[in-house]
Amino acid sequence: MKLKRWWLVVSMVMATSLVMSAPVISGASSRDFRQKNELQIYVPPDWFLNGYFIAREKNPGYVFGPVRKFVRALGGTTTWLIENMELKRLEAAHAEGKKIEYSLYLEAVSSDRTEYWVFVALPYDNAQMWYDARRAYHGRKAKDYYGKTRDELQRALDQGLHISAELRFWIENGETSLKVPEDVIMSRYNVRPVFDLDRGRRPDPAAKSD
């Protein structure tokens, strides 16, 4: 009888230890990731947080957001981060009065995992400016890759949706996923789009998912 009681106590202690250690392990993982990638805490501007975003690099299907709302949907403890070199590049551009694209990491730490959502800030007033940045990099290929998206994004902008970001990658437990962020946020977190780029309109409010 005493042996059974002893084993019950040991089992309870082990279970409690596992529950309490999960956030600690997750927190340690986030610290290691920050150090490895030379990341520091960063407070994004309001235009970025209040803006909307796409979540597929080529031929996105939808617009989501605002970014601030997506952060709340993740739950856990969230922190915005930026690479040290990226911050220096951004500060140099600001000093010259230039607006540039730059990458930000959204760190989301929960009890069982640590995720990073890598955004690219898009400081553009219209879709043509966004397209010109693509063309500067891809040259003549830009029309085939991004011409259709340019027109679709402009329709969204014309309906009052300021698109301030692109969700480029998803990293879970230190590994970059090959899954498209657009698919992940809709299936895993049930994040619903606010604009259908293919149809050029907002989704029907009556067609909400559970």
C-alpha positions in Angstrom: 0.0 0.0 0.0 2.8 2.4 0.9 4.6 1.5 -2.4 1.4 2.4 -4.3 1.1 5.8 -2.5 4.8 6.5 -3.1 4.4 5.8 -6.8 1.3 8.0 -7.0 3.2 10.9 -5.4 6.2 10.4 -7.8 3.9 10.3 -10.8 2.2 13.6 -9.8 5.5 15.3 -9.2 6.8 14.2 -12.6 3.6 15.4 -14.4 3.8 18.7 -12.6 7.5 19.0 -13.6 6.7 18.4 -17.2 3.9 21.1 -17.3 6.1 23.7 -15.5 9.2 23.0 -17.6 7.4 23.4 -21.0 7.4 27.3 -21.0 10.9 27.4 -19.7 12.1 25.2 -22.6 10.2 27.3 -25.0 11.6 30.5 -23.6 15.1 29.1 -23.8 14.5 28.2 -27.4 13.5 31.7 -28.2 16.6 33.2 -26.6 18.8 30.8 -28.6 17.0 31.7 -31.8 17.4 35.4 -31.1 21.1 35.1 -30.4 21.7 32.9 -33.4 20.0 35.3 -35.8 21.2 38.5 -34.1 17.7 39.7 -33.4 16.6 42.5 -31.1 13.3 43.8 -29.9 11.6 46.3 -32.3 8.5 48.3 -32.1 6.9 48.5 -35.6 5.3 51.8 -36.7 1.5 52.2 -36.5 1.2 52.2 -40.3 2.5 48.7 -40.4 0.5 47.3 -37.5 -2.8 49.0 -38.7 -2.3 47.9 -42.3 -3.4 44.7 -44.0 -1.2 42.0 -45.4 -0.8 39.3 -48.0 0.6 35.9 -47.1 1.9 34.4 -50.4 4.9 35.8 -52.3 3.6 34.9 -55.8 -0.1 35.0 -56.8 -1.6 35.6 -53.4 -5.3 34.8 -53.2 -6.4 37.0 -50.3 -5.7 40.0 -48.1 -5.7 39.5 -44.3 -5.5 41.8 -41.3 -5.0 44.2 -40.0 -1.5 43.0 -38.8 -2.4 43.9 -35.2 -5.4 41.7 -35.3 -3.4 38.7 -36.6 -1.0 39.1 -33.7 -3.9 38.8 -31.2 -5.1 35.7 -33.0 -1.8 33.8 -32.4 -2.2 34.0 -28.6 0.7 33.2 -26.3 3.5 35.8 -25.7 4.3 37.8 -28.9 7.3 40.0 -29.5 8.4 41.9 -32.6 12.1 41.5 -33.6 14.5 42.8 -36.2 17.9 41.7 -37.3 20.7 44.0 -36.2 22.0 44.6 -39.7 18.5 45.1 -41.0 17.9 47.8 -38.4 21.1 49.6 -39.4 20.0 49.4 -43.1 16.6 50.8 -42.1 18.1 53.6 -40.1 20.4 54.6 -42.9 17.6 54.7 -45.4 15.5 56.9 -43.0 18.5 59.3 -42.6 18.5 59.7 -46.4 14.7 60.1 -46.6 14.1 56.8 -48.4 11.4 54.3 -47.8 12.5 50.7 -48.1 11.2 47.2 -47.6 12.5 45.5 -44.5 12.0 42.3 -42.7 10.5 41.8 -39.2 10.1 38.6 -37.1 6.9 38.1 -35.1 7.9 35.8 -32.2 5.0 33.8 -30.7 5.9 31.7 -27.6 3.4 29.3 -26.1 3.7 26.4 -23.7 4.4 23.8 -26.3 6.2 25.6 -29.2 7.9 28.7 -30.4 6.9 30.2 -33.8 8.3 33.0 -35.9 6.3 34.7 -38.6 8.6 36.6 -41.0 7.0 39.7 -42.4 8.2 42.1 -45.1 7.1 45.7 -44.4 5.8 47.4 -47.6 6.0 51.2 -47.4 4.1 51.9 -50.6 1.2 54.1 -51.4 -0.1 52.2 -54.3 0.3 48.9 -56.2 2.5 50.4 -58.9 5.1 51.3 -56.4 5.0 47.8 -55.0 5.4 46.4 -58.6 8.3 48.8 -59.4 10.2 47.3 -56.4 9.6 43.8 -57.8 10.7 44.9 -61.3 13.9 46.5 -60.0 14.9 43.1 -58.7 13.4 40.7 -61.3 13.6 42.8 -64.4 11.5 41.7 -67.4 10.3 38.6 -65.5 8.3 40.9 -63.1 5.4 41.2 -65.5 4.9 37.4 -65.6 5.4 37.0 -61.9 3.6 40.0 -60.5 1.6 41.8 -63.2 -1.6 40.1 -62.3 -1.1 40.7 -58.5 -0.4 44.4 -59.1 -3.8 44.9 -60.6 -5.5 42.8 -57.9 -3.7 44.7 -55.1 -4.8 48.0 -56.6 -8.4 47.0 -56.5 -8.0 46.2 -52.8 -6.4 49.6 -52.2 -9.2 51.3 -54.1 -11.6 49.8 -51.7 -9.8 51.2 -48.7 -7.5 48.4 -47.7 -4.0 49.8 -47.1 -1.6 46.8 -47.6 1.5 47.3 -45.4 3.1 43.9 -45.3 3.7 40.5 -46.8 3.9 37.5 -44.6 6.8 35.7 -46.2 7.8 32.7 -44.0 6.7 30.6 -41.1 9.3 29.1 -38.7 8.4 26.6 -36.0 10.9 25.3 -33.4 13.8 26.7 -35.4 12.8 25.1 -38.8 11.6 27.1 -41.7 8.4 25.5 -43.1 7.9 24.9 -46.8 4.2 25.5 -46.3 2.7 28.7 -47.7 1.8 31.1 -44.9 -1.5 31.8 -46.5 -2.6 28.2 -46.2 -1.2 27.8 -42.7 -3.0 30.8 -41.1 -6.3 29.8 -42.7 -6.2 26.2 -41.7 -4.3 26.2 -38.4 -5.5 29.4 -36.9 -8.7 29.9 -38.8 -7.6 33.4 -39.8 -10.2 34.6 -42.3 -9.4 36.9 -45.3 -10.9 40.4 -45.5 -10.6 40.6 -49.3 -10.6 38.0 -52.2 -8.0 39.1 -54.7 -9.2 36.8 -57.5 -12.8 38.1 -57.2 -11.8 41.7 -56.5 -14.2 42.0 -53.5 -14.7 41.4 -49.8 -16.0 38.0 -48.8 -19.7 37.6 -48.2 -20.3 38.2 -44.5 -22.9 35.5 -44.5 -20.3 32.9 -45.5 -18.4 32.9 -42.2 -16.6 29.7 -41.1 -17.1 28.1 -37.7 
